[in-house]
Structures are given as structure tokens and as C-alpha cells.
Amino acid sequence: MPAVRDRQADISIPEPPVARARRPVVLGTLALRPDPTAEQMAINSCLDSGSPLVIVNSVQLPPYPTTMMVGGLGAMVLPHEDDREAVAQCADRIASLGIEVETVGLFTPRPVRALLDFAGRRSPGLLIFGPLLSEIGRLRMRLAERRIRRDATCLVWVAPDG
């Protein structure tokens, strides 16, 4: 007759899961205020996951080498040209909801590539691409969206349709 095993003695208690750092949510825009649907998606994602939000305003630098030499990087793009105030207001609104917000400005000749490089370094859980469609134009938006969907290393959501 086979021996009877006590299965209660064989059960081990699993170890509690190790708390990992939450990956940030990146809200990217191209020198424009974020689209309201992108802003709402970022808020919902951060509240659901408890992740911090990084708002990236990627601005294309004009090819003015003399201005760069004389005035430096600050003289290349004026505050009204990249909608800094609107991006700061967006960050303030989101921070008022209790979400940790960081605002980053990227000044580069290739803003979409810079946004992708930044996202690659930060390894976000979600990249929300949401410039205001009425200001950016359909062709530029389509080209940027295609490149971001192709080259991003994380989940991508593009405003206004997702």
C-alpha cells in the first residue's frame, strides 16, 4: 500500500512581490500646448498607475548659427514661439491633482527624434504624443505619428484619436 503524504506540509508561502519603481508616463508635444484629450489621458494613466508624469516640449531650432553664437541657446527660440506658458499651465493643473510632474524642454533641429531619444533614456510605461492638431497641421502630425509608432520602445497613445 502506498504511503499517504500530508500535502499541508508541502505548501510553501510565496514571497511577497518586490516593489519596483513605477515607470513614468511621458506626454510629448512639438512646441505646442498639449491636446486636451492627451492631457486627460495622461492624468488618467498617472492616477491609475501611480506613476509620475514627464511633459516633454520638443522644439525645432531654426538654423541661425550667428544667433546661436551671439545670443546662445536662449536667443534661438522665444517663449511665445514654443508655447511655454501653456505647457507650464498644463503642468500646474496636473500637479494640483496630486500627480508628480516634471517639465522638460528639448531644443533640437529634429524634435521627433529628440522626443524618441528622451523616451528611450527614461524608459516610460506609456508615451502619449499629443500636440494640438489644429496648430500642427495634418501632414506634420501624420509623419511624426508614423515615426513615433515605428520607433518607440514603449506603449504609444496618439491624440486625439488614440
C-alpha positions as CSV (number, residue, x, y, z in Angstrom):
1,M,0.0,0.0,0.0
2,P,1.5,3.5,-0.9
3,A,2.3,5.9,1.8
4,V,0.0,8.8,2.5
5,R,1.5,12.2,2.1
6,D,0.5,15.1,4.1
7,R,0.1,17.9,1.5
8,Q,-0.3,20.6,4.1
9,A,3.4,20.3,5.0
10,D,4.4,20.7,1.3
11,I,2.7,24.0,0.8
12,S,5.1,26.9,1.0
13,I,4.1,30.5,1.5
14,P,5.0,32.6,-1.5
15,E,7.3,35.6,-1.0
16,P,5.6,39.0,-1.3
17,P,6.3,40.7,-4.6
18,V,9.2,43.1,-4.6
19,A,8.1,46.7,-5.1
20,R,9.5,48.1,-8.3
21,A,9.8,51.7,-9.3
22,R,6.9,52.8,-11.4
23,R,7.8,53.8,-15.0
24,P,6.8,57.3,-15.8
25,V,4.2,58.5,-18.3
26,V,5.6,60.8,-20.9
27,L,3.4,63.4,-22.5
28,G,5.2,64.7,-25.6
29,T,4.3,67.7,-27.7
30,L,6.0,69.7,-30.5
31,A,6.4,73.3,-29.4
32,L,2.6,73.5,-28.7
33,R,0.3,73.1,-25.8
34,P,-0.9,69.5,-25.3
35,D,-4.2,68.4,-26.8
36,P,-7.0,68.3,-24.2
37,T,-7.6,64.6,-24.9
38,A,-3.8,63.8,-24.4
39,E,-3.8,65.8,-21.2
40,Q,-6.8,63.8,-19.9
41,M,-5.2,60.5,-21.0
42,A,-2.0,61.4,-19.1
43,I,-4.0,62.3,-16.0
44,N,-6.0,59.1,-16.0
45,S,-2.9,57.0,-16.7
46,C,-0.9,58.6,-13.9
47,L,-3.8,58.3,-11.4
48,D,-4.5,54.7,-12.3
49,S,-0.9,53.6,-12.1
50,G,0.5,56.0,-9.5
51,S,3.3,56.9,-12.0
52,P,4.9,60.3,-12.3
53,L,4.3,62.4,-15.4
54,V,7.0,63.9,-17.6
55,I,5.8,66.6,-20.0
56,V,8.3,67.0,-22.9
57,N,8.0,70.1,-25.1
58,S,10.3,69.3,-28.1
59,V,11.1,72.5,-30.1
60,Q,12.7,72.7,-33.5
61,L,15.6,75.1,-33.6
62,P,15.8,77.3,-36.6
63,P,19.1,77.2,-38.5
64,Y,20.5,80.5,-37.3
65,P,24.2,79.9,-36.5
66,T,25.0,83.6,-35.9
67,T,22.2,84.0,-33.4
68,M,23.5,80.9,-31.6
69,M,27.0,82.3,-31.4
70,V,25.9,85.7,-30.3
71,G,22.9,85.1,-28.0
72,G,23.2,81.4,-27.1
73,L,20.5,78.8,-27.0
74,G,18.1,81.1,-25.1
75,A,18.0,83.5,-28.0
76,M,17.2,80.9,-30.6
77,V,13.6,80.3,-29.5
78,L,11.5,83.0,-27.9
79,P,9.0,82.0,-25.1
80,H,5.9,82.7,-27.3
81,E,7.2,80.5,-30.2
82,D,7.2,77.3,-28.2
83,D,4.1,77.9,-26.0
84,R,6.0,77.7,-22.7
85,E,3.3,79.4,-20.7
86,A,0.5,77.0,-21.9
87,V,2.7,73.9,-21.2
88,A,3.5,75.3,-17.7
89,Q,-0.2,75.9,-17.1
90,C,-0.9,72.3,-18.1
91,A,1.8,71.0,-15.7
92,D,0.3,73.2,-12.9
93,R,-3.2,71.8,-13.5
94,I,-2.0,68.2,-13.4
95,A,0.2,68.8,-10.3
96,S,-2.8,70.3,-8.5
97,L,-4.4,66.8,-8.7
98,G,-1.5,65.3,-6.7
99,I,0.5,63.9,-9.6
100,E,4.3,64.3,-9.6
101,V,5.0,66.4,-12.7
102,E,8.3,67.2,-14.4
103,T,8.5,69.5,-17.4
104,V,11.4,69.2,-19.9
105,G,12.1,71.4,-22.9
106,L,14.2,69.9,-25.8
107,F,15.7,72.3,-28.3
108,T,16.9,70.5,-31.3
109,P,16.9,70.6,-35.1
110,R,15.0,67.2,-35.1
111,P,12.3,67.4,-32.5
112,V,10.6,64.0,-33.1
113,R,14.0,62.1,-32.9
114,A,14.8,64.0,-29.7
115,L,11.5,63.0,-28.2
116,L,12.1,59.4,-29.0
117,D,15.7,59.5,-27.7
118,F,14.4,61.1,-24.4
119,A,11.7,58.4,-24.1
120,G,14.3,55.7,-24.7
121,R,16.5,57.0,-21.9
122,R,13.7,57.4,-19.4
123,S,12.0,54.0,-20.4
124,P,8.4,55.2,-19.8
125,G,5.5,52.8,-19.5
126,L,3.4,55.0,-21.8
127,L,4.3,57.6,-24.4
128,I,1.4,60.0,-25.1
129,F,2.0,62.1,-28.2
130,G,-0.4,65.0,-28.1
131,P,0.4,68.2,-29.8
132,L,-2.7,70.4,-30.6
133,L,-3.8,69.1,-34.0
134,S,-5.3,72.4,-35.1
135,E,-1.9,74.1,-34.7
136,I,0.5,71.5,-36.0
137,G,-1.2,70.5,-39.3
138,R,-2.3,67.1,-40.5
139,L,0.7,66.2,-42.6
140,R,3.3,67.0,-40.0
141,M,1.2,65.2,-37.4
142,R,0.9,62.1,-39.6
143,L,4.6,62.0,-40.3
144,A,5.5,62.4,-36.6
145,E,2.9,59.9,-35.5
146,R,4.2,57.3,-38.0
147,R,7.8,57.7,-36.8
148,I,6.8,57.6,-33.1
149,R,4.7,54.4,-33.6
150,R,7.5,52.8,-35.6
151,D,10.5,53.7,-33.3
152,A,9.1,54.0,-29.8
153,T,10.2,51.3,-27.3
154,C,7.1,51.5,-25.2
155,L,3.3,51.7,-25.4
156,V,2.2,54.7,-27.6
157,W,-1.0,56.6,-27.5
158,V,-1.5,59.4,-30.0
159,A,-4.1,62.2,-29.5
160,P,-6.8,63.0,-30.4
161,D,-8.0,59.5,-31.6
162,G,-5.6,57.2,-29.7
